[in-house]
Amino acid sequence: MDGWTIDITNTKFTCAQTGTYIIEFSASATSTGGSRHIAMRLVKDTLGNSTFNEIKGSQIYSDFQSTSSIFNITRYVITKVNNTDVIKVQVAGNHTSVKLTTGDINNISDEPTSVQISIHKNK
């Protein structure tokens, strides 16, 4: 993520160099109580006013059965990003029991939850 500024207090990524980027993002989720849904997308603020719009082609939606297992969801997108654009990941579930997890079923309550993101400049 060389060339990007990361604000860990609000998980925003600010671009320092205009270019075309390959952005991959993934999350692990768990839930209880039957069939659940999870959606994830990348959004971008191009105006610097905290108005985020979906990056076309970045949304992913999936159904999963909630058991004691973990469901992984991954997506990548190739997009143009300008200097000072801000990127963030949005994740939503269809029920309050849908929770992000570490990907380790043995440590669900012991580890911080996260979404992983990888940003590579396309040369």
C-alpha positions in Angstrom: 0.0 0.0 0.0 2.9 2.2 -0.7 1.8 5.7 -1.6 -1.4 5.6 0.4 -2.3 7.2 3.8 -4.2 5.1 6.2 -6.4 6.6 8.9 -6.8 3.7 11.3 -9.4 5.6 13.4 -12.0 5.5 10.7 -10.5 3.0 8.2 -10.2 5.4 5.3 -7.4 5.0 2.7 -6.3 8.2 0.9 -4.5 8.0 -2.4 -1.3 9.9 -2.9 -0.6 9.1 -6.6 -3.2 9.1 -9.4 -3.3 5.8 -11.3 -5.2 2.6 -12.1 -5.2 0.3 -9.1 -6.2 -3.3 -8.4 -7.9 -3.4 -5.1 -8.7 -6.7 -3.4 -10.8 -6.8 -0.2 -12.1 -9.7 1.9 -13.8 -10.4 5.1 -14.8 -13.4 7.2 -18.3 -13.6 8.8 -20.2 -15.9 11.2 -23.8 -15.9 12.3 -26.5 -17.9 14.1 -30.0 -18.7 13.3 -30.3 -20.0 9.7 -29.9 -18.5 6.3 -28.1 -15.2 6.3 -26.8 -12.7 3.7 -23.7 -10.6 3.6 -22.8 -7.7 1.2 -19.6 -5.8 0.8 -18.5 -3.0 -1.5 -15.8 -0.4 -2.1 -16.8 3.3 -2.0 -14.8 6.3 -3.0 -15.0 10.0 -2.0 -13.6 12.1 -4.9 -14.7 15.5 -3.6 -13.2 15.4 -0.1 -16.5 16.0 1.5 -17.2 12.5 2.9 -19.7 11.8 0.2 -18.9 8.2 -0.8 -20.1 6.5 -3.9 -19.9 2.9 -4.9 -17.0 1.9 -7.1 -18.8 0.2 -10.0 -18.3 -3.6 -10.1 -17.1 -3.8 -6.5 -20.3 -5.0 -4.8 -20.5 -8.6 -3.8 -23.5 -10.3 -2.1 -23.7 -13.8 -0.9 -26.0 -16.1 1.1 -24.6 -18.4 3.7 -25.9 -20.9 6.2 -25.1 -19.9 9.7 -23.6 -22.8 11.6 -20.4 -23.0 13.6 -18.4 -22.4 10.5 -17.0 -19.2 9.0 -18.0 -17.8 5.7 -15.3 -16.0 3.6 -16.1 -13.4 1.0 -13.6 -11.8 -1.4 -13.7 -9.4 -4.3 -11.3 -7.4 -6.4 -11.8 -4.5 -8.7 -9.6 -2.5 -11.1 -10.4 1.2 -10.9 -8.9 4.6 -11.6 -8.1 6.5 -8.4 -7.0 10.2 -8.3 -4.7 11.9 -6.0 -6.5 12.7 -2.7 -9.4 10.3 -3.4 -10.5 8.4 -0.3 -11.4 4.7 -0.4 -13.2 2.6 2.2 -14.9 -0.8 2.5 -18.6 -1.1 3.5 -20.0 -4.4 4.9 -23.6 -5.2 5.8 -25.5 -8.3 6.9 -29.2 -9.0 6.8 -29.5 -9.7 10.6 -27.9 -8.5 13.8 -26.3 -11.9 14.3 -24.1 -11.5 11.2 -20.7 -10.5 12.6 -17.3 -10.1 11.1 -14.7 -12.4 12.6 -11.0 -13.2 12.3 -11.4 -16.3 10.2 -10.5 -18.5 13.1 -13.5 -20.3 14.6 -11.5 -21.0 17.8 -10.9 -17.4 18.5 -14.0 -15.5 17.5 -14.3 -13.6 20.7 -10.6 -13.2 21.4 -9.4 -11.5 18.2 -10.2 -8.1 16.7 -12.4 -8.3 13.6 -11.3 -6.8 10.4 -11.7 -6.5 6.6 -8.5 -7.1 4.7 -7.6 -4.9 1.8 -4.7 -5.0 -0.6 -4.0 -2.1 -3.1 -1.6 -2.5 -6.0 -0.9 0.1 -8.6 -1.3 -1.2 -12.2 1.8 -0.2 -14.1 
